[in-house]
C-alpha cells in the first residue's frame, strides 16, 4: 500500500540535540575551568553521572521514564506545562536539581563550591537555549515531502520544552499537519496508544505510515508494535542486535526519497 504519511521523531532526527547538549556542557565546563584548575571533560562526565543518579532518585522518575524525558533535558527544562501533577512536582524540583547536579559534579573532582554549582546550573540552560541546531538536510527533505505526503511530528518529552525546541527553529512547525508530544498525550513512545492517536489524527492505517527516528527502543519498537513501517536513522554507524529490527535503516534523511519511490 502506498505511504500516505511520514511520522518524524524530533530530537536527533530533525534537530541535532546531542550536539546542542554537548556544546552547552563544554561552554559551561569551560566557565568552571576559569574559576578552578580542572579538566572540562572530566567535569562534564561527573555532572552527567551525578545528574542521572539524582534524577533517578526522584519520585517523579517513573513518570519521566514513561513520558520519555531524560536527565539532561531536566537540566534546562522549566516543566511549566502539562496537566499531570507530576509536572508540577518537576517544576518545583528543577531549580534544585540543576544546582545539585553541578555542585555534586564539582565535588566529585574535589571542589566544594555551592555558589559556583548554582551559577553553572543557571548557565547551562542559557547555553543550551542558545544552540537550536538542526541537521543540514532537515529542511531540504521536509520541503520535498510537504504537499506529497502528510507529515506528523511525534516526540517524547515535556510539552513546554519540546514546543520551545520547535519554536527555536523558525518555520519548522509549519511543515507538520500535526504535532504530538508525549507529555501532552500522557504516554510516550513506544506505547502503542500514542501511535494509534497519531494515526487517527492522520486518518491512516498502519501500513500507510512511515515512522522515522533515531532510537530503536522508542521510535522503532513502537512503530513495529503497531504494524507501521519503521525507519531507523543511524548516523553514527551503530551496531544493533536483532532484538529490535527496523524495516529500513538509513544514515541520512535524504535516503527517505528512495523508500518513498521518489
C-alpha positions in Angstrom: 0.0 0.0 0.0 1.3 3.5 -0.8 2.7 5.5 2.0 0.3 8.4 2.8 2.1 9.9 5.8 5.6 10.2 7.3 5.9 10.5 11.1 9.2 12.1 12.4 10.8 12.0 15.7 12.3 15.3 16.8 15.5 15.0 18.8 18.5 13.7 17.0 16.3 13.0 13.9 15.4 16.5 12.8 17.2 18.5 15.5 20.8 17.8 16.4 20.1 17.7 20.1 23.1 15.6 21.0 25.4 18.3 19.7 23.5 21.1 21.2 23.7 19.5 24.7 27.4 18.6 24.2 28.3 22.2 23.2 26.3 23.6 26.1 28.2 21.3 28.5 31.5 22.3 27.1 30.8 26.0 27.3 29.6 25.6 30.9 32.5 23.4 32.0 35.0 25.9 30.4 33.5 28.6 32.6 34.1 26.4 35.6 37.7 25.9 34.5 38.2 29.7 34.7 37.5 29.5 38.4 39.4 26.3 39.2 42.2 24.3 37.5 40.0 21.4 36.3 39.6 19.3 33.2 36.3 20.4 31.5 35.8 17.0 30.0 36.0 15.3 33.4 33.6 17.8 34.9 31.1 17.1 32.2 31.4 13.4 32.8 31.0 13.9 36.5 27.9 16.1 36.2 26.3 13.8 33.7 26.7 10.9 36.2 25.5 12.9 39.2 22.5 14.3 37.3 21.5 10.8 36.2 21.7 9.4 39.7 19.9 12.3 41.3 17.2 12.2 38.5 16.5 8.5 39.1 16.2 9.1 42.8 13.2 11.4 42.5 9.6 10.0 42.9 8.9 11.5 39.5 11.3 9.2 37.8 8.8 6.5 36.7 6.7 9.3 35.2 9.6 10.9 33.3 10.6 7.4 32.0 7.0 6.8 30.8 6.9 10.2 29.1 10.4 10.0 27.8 12.2 12.9 29.5 15.9 12.3 30.0 18.1 13.7 32.9 19.9 16.2 30.7 16.6 17.7 29.5 15.8 18.1 33.2 18.9 20.3 33.5 17.3 23.0 31.4 13.6 22.3 31.3 11.1 24.5 33.2 8.3 21.9 33.3 5.8 24.8 33.3 3.2 23.0 31.1 1.5 19.6 31.1 -1.7 18.7 33.0 -0.3 15.9 35.1 0.5 16.6 38.8 4.0 15.1 38.2 4.9 18.1 36.0 4.1 20.4 39.0 6.4 18.3 41.1 9.1 18.5 38.4 8.7 22.3 38.2 9.4 22.6 41.9 12.3 20.1 41.7 14.1 21.6 38.7 16.0 24.5 40.2 17.4 22.5 43.0 18.2 19.6 40.6 20.2 21.8 38.3 22.2 23.3 41.2 22.8 20.0 42.9 23.9 18.2 39.8 26.6 20.8 39.1 27.6 21.1 42.8 27.9 17.3 43.1 29.9 17.2 39.9 32.3 19.7 41.2 32.6 17.7 44.5 33.5 14.6 42.5 36.5 16.5 41.3 37.4 17.6 44.8 35.9 21.1 44.6 33.4 22.1 47.3 31.7 25.3 46.0 28.0 25.5 46.1 27.9 29.1 44.8 29.7 28.0 41.7 27.5 25.0 41.4 24.5 27.2 41.4 25.9 29.6 38.8 26.8 26.7 36.5 23.3 25.2 37.0 21.8 28.5 35.8 24.3 28.9 33.0 23.8 25.6 31.3 20.1 26.3 30.4 21.2 29.5 28.8 23.9 27.8 26.8 21.6 25.1 25.6 18.9 27.6 24.6 21.5 29.4 22.5 22.1 26.3 20.4 18.9 25.3 18.4 20.9 23.1 15.9 19.3 21.3 13.0 20.9 18.8 10.6 21.8 20.3 7.2 19.4 18.1 5.3 16.3 18.6 7.6 14.6 21.4 5.7 15.7 20.0 2.3 13.9 16.8 3.0 10.8 18.4 4.6 10.5 20.7 1.6 10.4 17.7 -0.7 7.8 15.8 1.4 5.5 18.7 2.2 2.4 18.5 -0.1 3.2 15.0 -1.3 2.5 13.1 2.0 1.0 14.1 5.3 3.6 14.9 8.0 3.3 14.4 11.7 5.9 15.2 14.4 5.8 12.5 17.2 8.1 13.5 20.0 8.7 12.3 23.6 9.2 15.0 26.2 7.9 17.8 28.4 5.3 19.9 26.5 6.9 23.2 27.2 10.4 22.1 26.4 9.5 20.3 23.2 7.5 23.3 22.0 10.4 25.6 22.9 12.8 23.4 20.8 10.4 23.5 17.8 9.9 27.3 18.2 13.6 27.8 18.4 13.9 26.7 14.7 11.9 29.2 12.7 9.5 27.6 10.2 9.9 24.1 11.5 6.4 23.7 12.9 4.8 24.9 9.6 5.7 21.7 7.8 3.6 19.4 10.0 -0.1 18.7 9.8 0.0 17.6 13.4 2.5 17.7 16.4 2.1 15.1 19.1 4.1 15.5 22.3 4.1 12.6 24.8 3.8 14.9 27.8 0.6 16.3 26.5 -0.8 12.9 25.4 0.0 11.2 28.7 2.1 8.3 27.3 5.4 8.2 25.3 6.8 6.1 22.6 7.0 3.1 22.3 3.4 2.9 23.8 1.0 1.7 21.1 -1.6 4.2 22.3 0.4 7.3 21.1 1.0 5.7 17.7 -2.7 4.9 17.4 -3.5 8.5 18.4 -1.2 9.8 15.7 -2.7 7.5 13.0 -6.2 8.7 14.0 -5.1 12.3 13.5 -3.7 11.5 10.1 -6.6 9.3 9.1 -4.3 6.4 8.0 -3.9 2.7 8.6 -0.6 1.4 10.0 0.6 0.2 6.6 0.1 3.7 5.2 2.6 5.3 7.6 6.4 5.5 7.8 8.0 6.3 11.2 11.4 7.8 11.1 13.5 8.1 14.3 16.9 7.5 15.8 16.0 5.4 18.8 15.4 1.7 18.5 13.7 1.4 21.9 11.1 4.1 21.3 10.6 5.0 17.6 11.3 1.7 16.0 9.9 -0.6 18.7 6.7 1.5 18.8 6.2 1.6 15.1 6.9 -2.2 14.8 4.4 -2.9 17.5 1.5 -1.3 15.6 2.4 -2.7 12.2 3.8 0.5 10.8 7.0 0.6 8.6 9.9 1.8 10.7 13.0 3.7 9.5 16.0 3.8 11.8 18.2 6.8 11.1 21.7 5.6 12.2 24.0 8.5 11.6 26.8 7.1 13.7 27.1 3.6 12.2 25.9 2.0 15.5 25.8 -1.8 15.5 22.4 -3.1 16.7 21.4 -6.5 18.0 18.4 -8.5 16.5 16.3 -7.7 19.5 14.7 -4.7 17.7 14.8 -4.8 14.0 13.8 -1.8 11.8 12.2 -2.3 8.5 14.6 0.1 7.0 18.0 1.6 8.1 19.3 4.9 6.7 22.3 7.0 7.5 20.9 10.3 6.3 17.4 11.8 5.9 17.9 12.2 2.2 17.7 8.4 1.9 13.9 8.6 2.7 13.4 9.6 -1.0 14.3 6.1 -2.2 12.0 4.5 0.4 9.1 6.5 -1.0 9.9 5.8 -4.6 10.9 9.5 -5.3 
